[in-house]
């Protein structure tokens, strides 16, 4: 018998470095940030952050709040889903057009768009 379904996330840093991690649909964005922080890849050493509390996930151009689960996003099991992982103290207000422009500008500067 197989274990519970897994969702593979390919996380991309602003530097362009990537790493794949398997997660459960019940994992939240906060759970993922803690897991990645506790299992920080050796080749990401230069990007190491001081706390998991400042790690943020971006999916389809939007910051995910800590309580959002992968299951709620209806991500496909058995396929790789790409998300950006960034260090940021606070999240922008939902539906804030100004912050949306700032995020797009930030990623275009770093060649991520």
Legacy VTK file of the C-alpha trace (Angstrom):
# vtk DataFile Version 3.0
C-alpha trace
ASCII
DATASET POLYDATA
POINTS 113 float
0.000 0.000 0.000
1.302 3.452 -0.899
1.615 6.238 1.648
-0.455 9.405 1.625
-0.318 11.459 -1.594
2.603 13.829 -1.900
2.897 17.146 -3.645
6.365 18.022 -4.905
7.278 21.689 -4.664
10.164 23.079 -6.666
11.199 26.155 -4.711
13.104 28.920 -6.494
15.146 31.539 -4.662
15.675 35.054 -6.032
19.226 33.944 -6.866
17.738 31.344 -9.226
18.806 28.352 -7.125
16.183 25.603 -6.908
15.390 22.554 -4.776
12.505 20.072 -4.767
10.736 19.082 -1.548
7.853 16.591 -1.059
4.912 17.727 1.080
1.492 16.517 2.136
-1.679 18.312 0.970
-2.337 19.136 4.639
0.912 21.113 4.973
0.435 24.863 5.286
2.687 27.597 3.939
3.992 28.088 7.500
4.732 24.327 7.804
6.635 24.449 4.524
8.676 27.483 5.608
9.656 25.709 8.860
10.557 22.501 7.042
12.701 24.283 4.457
14.407 26.339 7.177
15.171 23.174 9.185
16.416 21.331 6.060
18.171 24.254 4.359
20.101 22.910 1.345
23.895 23.110 1.509
24.080 24.914 -1.851
21.726 27.624 -0.540
24.125 28.547 2.292
24.666 32.100 0.995
20.900 32.749 1.150
20.404 31.357 4.695
17.903 33.383 6.733
17.799 33.960 10.486
14.288 32.603 11.071
11.602 30.551 9.308
9.129 33.313 10.186
10.417 35.545 7.388
10.254 32.892 4.637
7.353 33.504 2.256
6.007 31.429 -0.603
4.784 32.997 -3.824
2.474 30.953 -6.041
1.095 32.288 -9.331
2.272 35.795 -8.436
0.649 35.891 -4.991
2.074 35.592 -1.506
0.622 32.655 0.410
-0.476 33.374 3.972
0.838 30.978 6.601
-2.420 29.068 7.143
-3.060 28.235 3.466
-2.625 24.495 2.819
-1.413 22.886 -0.376
-4.701 20.961 -0.522
-6.662 24.218 -0.499
-4.704 25.293 -3.583
-5.786 22.072 -5.347
-2.233 21.308 -6.412
-1.789 18.106 -8.449
-0.377 15.028 -6.717
2.551 13.336 -8.407
3.545 16.437 -10.387
5.995 19.227 -9.652
4.569 22.605 -8.672
6.890 25.618 -8.853
6.838 28.334 -6.182
9.195 31.162 -5.297
10.661 31.340 -1.790
11.647 34.789 -0.545
12.651 36.389 2.745
10.197 39.082 3.751
9.148 40.366 7.183
5.503 41.138 6.359
3.007 40.285 3.658
1.345 42.889 1.441
-2.329 43.629 1.922
-4.585 41.311 -0.124
-5.529 42.725 -3.540
-3.153 45.642 -3.114
-2.357 46.835 -6.639
0.635 48.895 -5.534
2.338 45.924 -3.918
1.518 43.757 -6.913
3.419 46.169 -9.132
6.339 46.179 -6.685
6.488 42.367 -6.683
6.390 42.220 -10.478
9.095 44.890 -10.718
11.256 43.047 -8.144
11.068 39.749 -10.025
11.612 41.370 -13.410
14.779 43.006 -12.065
16.041 39.616 -10.936
15.180 37.863 -14.195
12.401 35.737 -12.682
9.626 36.875 -15.037
LINES 1 114
113 0 1 2 3 4 5 6 7 8 9 10 11 12 13 14 15 16 17 18 19 20 21 22 23 24 25 26 27 28 29 30 31 32 33 34 35 36 37 38 39 40 41 42 43 44 45 46 47 48 49 50 51 52 53 54 55 56 57 58 59 60 61 62 63 64 65 66 67 68 69 70 71 72 73 74 75 76 77 78 79 80 81 82 83 84 85 86 87 88 89 90 91 92 93 94 95 96 97 98 99 100 101 102 103 104 105 106 107 108 109 110 111 112
